């Protein structure tokens, strides 16, 4: 109940009035049953705007630190993120990736909508970075459709030189990967499927694609205090190795 209270009473109305988020392609989100909503990740507020765009509840995987606080603040934080549809994942453990996949599979097998960011982290500079194959693994093991989603942010000029942020959430047509049934665990197939998903997100968002993991770029920036562009230039192999290619439209 707390989820619906936040969506329709405590947070949703204020967000709609102030930001006036627009939704496009909501008819592509299944009215019932499990599906993966695979989105780009530009802002910490992405998980607020996307669920407000559709009627169904969306469950996200969130870092466990949101759920481990102590005292009154920790209790309120746990209550908020749990009620908002977040499920804790310990990203510091050696098995973090596999644990996240298993948790996501449980959500999908319950017939729910799973919100996921294939990039694995927020974009360092607004571009779209390489997707991780966990989204493909879950799609293959459950047979659910993957709906590509694009979060798009812009600024609208107001009088007296002020600006206000506007948000558009675009949902693409569901992607069906049933032709690869039984191939979960094949890393070539999973890479191809992930690239297809990232291509659709790129098309919806209009972002420039970078064939490097966003988390790797951030780690490089921390180590060398470089800008995202410098980090990408260092990490990308030569063009002759096609490391800067755009993801393909069709897996396989």
N, C-alpha and C positions, 0 to 999 in steps of 0.2 A: 504493500500500500504506500510505503514511503516514496517509492519510485514515482508513482503517479501523482503523489502530493507535490514532489519537486517539479515534475514536468508540467502540471496543469495549474498549480497554485503558487508555490514558493519561488521558482526560478523561471519557468517557461514564459509566463505572461510578460515579465519585465524584460527578458531577452528579446522577445518578439517586438515589443514596443520600441526598445532602444536601437536594436540592430536591424530589425525588419528582415530577417533571413528569408531568402527565397529558395524554394525547392523545385527542381526539375527532374522529371522522369520517375516520380515516386511510384508510378504504376508498374515499374520493373521490380519492385520489392515484393516477393511473394506474400500473399494475404495470410497464408498459414504454412506451417512446416518449417524445417530448418533451412538456413541459408547462411552464407558467409558474406558480409559486407566488407569489402577490401578497399581501404581508402588511403589516399595520400595523407601526409601528416605535417601540417604547417604551423599549427598553434596548439597550445595546451588546452584551448577551448574547443578543439575539434569534436571531442566526445560529448560536448553539450549541444552543439548545433546540429549534428547529424541525427541524433534520436528525436530532436524536436521536429524534424522534417517528416517523420512518418508516424503512423498510429501504433505500431507494434513496439514492444520493449526490445532494446538492444543491450546485450551483455558484452562488456569489454574485459580484456585481461589487463590488470594494472599491477604496477610494482608493489611488492609486499610492504615497503616502507610506509605506504599510506594506511596500513592496518596494524602497525606495531607500536604506535605511540602510547604513552602512558598518561595517567591523570585524566582530568576533564577534557583537555584538548584532544588527547589521543582517543578518548571515547567518542567525542563528537565527530572527529575525523573518520573513525571506523564506521560510525553510523551513517555518515554522509556518503562515503564512497560505496558502502554496501548497498545502501538504499538507492544510489544512483545507477546501480547495475554493474558495478565493478567487481571482478573476482581477483583475489591476490595471487601473484606469481613471484616467487623468489628468484630474481634475476642474477643473484650472486653465486648460486650453487653451480657445481660442475654439470649438473643435469638440467639446468634451467630451460634450455630449448626443448628438450624432450618433455619436461614437466608441463611446459606451456602448451605443447601439442596435445598431450593427454587430457589436460583440463579443457582445452577447446573442443576436443572430440566428445567429451562428456556433455558439454553444452549443446552441441549439434545433435547428439543422439537423444537428447531430451526434446528435440523439435523446436529449439529456440534460434533466434538470430544472434550470430556472433560477429561483433565488430572487431576488425583487426587492421593493423597498419603494417603491411608487408615490408616497409622500409626498416621497421624495428626501432626507429627513433625519429624525432622531429627533424625535418630538413635543416641542415646547417645554414643554407643560404637561399631557400625558396625554390630550388630546383628539385626535380624528382630523382631519387637515388635508387640504386639496385635493390630489388626485392629479395627477401629471404624465402627459402623454399618451404617453410612450415605451412604456409597457406595452401600450397599445392598438395602437401602430404595429407592435410585434413580433408581437402576436397576429394582426393582419391579414395581415402579410407571410408568416407561416409557417403559419397555419391551426391552430395548436395550441390546446388548451383552456387556460383560465385558472382555477386553483383559488384561491379566496379563502381567506386564512388570518388568524386572529386570535390574537395573543399576549395572554394575560390573566394579570395578576399580582395576587396577593392576599397577605395576611399572616395567619398562623395563630398564635393565642395559645398560648404555652407557660407552664409553671409559673414562678413567681418574676417575673412581669411581662415575660418575654422574648417575642419574636416571631420567626417564621421565614417566609421568603418561599415561597409556593407558586406554581407555574406551570402554566397550562393552555394547550395549543395546540389550537385548533379549526380543522379543515379543512372548508370548505363544498363544496357540489356544484360540479363543473366547469362553467364558463360557456363556451358555444359561440357564437362570433361568425362562423360560416361564412356567415351570411345577408348579411354585408357584404363578401363576397369581391370583391376588385378595387377597394376603396375606400380602401386605404392611402394616406395623404397628404391625405385630406379631413379637415380639422381639426374640422369640425362632428361628423362621425361618430366621430372619435377621441376628442373630448371627451365625447360621449354614452356611448361604450363605457367610458371611464375612470370616468365618474360611476356607471355601473352596477356596476363592480367595487368602487368605494369604498362604494356602498350595501351590497353584500353583506358587505364587511369590517365596516362599521358595525353591521350586524345581528348578526354573529357576536360582535363584541367588546363591544357595548353602549356604545361611546364616543359622546360628543357630537361632532357633525360641525361643522367650521368651514370655510367656503368661501373660505379664504385659504391660500396656499402657506406651509408651515411655515418654509421657508428665508427667505421675505420677512419673516415675523414675527421670526425670529432676527436678521436684519439690522437691522430697525427697533429691536429691543431694544438691540443694540450701539451704534447711533447715538444713541439717546435714553435709554438706561439705564432703560427702562420694563419693567413686568411683561408677561408674555404677554397677559394680559387687556387691558391698556392698549394694547398694540401692535395687537391684533386690532380693538379698538374704533376705533382710528385708521384702520386699513387697510380695514375693511369699508365699502362704499358704503351709502347709506340702504337701509332695508328695502324701500322701494318699488321698488328695483332688483333685489330678490330675491337679493342677494349672500349672504344667510345661509340660503339654501335647503338642504335636505338633497338629496343626490344621488338621482337617480331609479332605480326598480327595473328599468326596461327601456330599453335604448338605442334611440334612434330615436323 
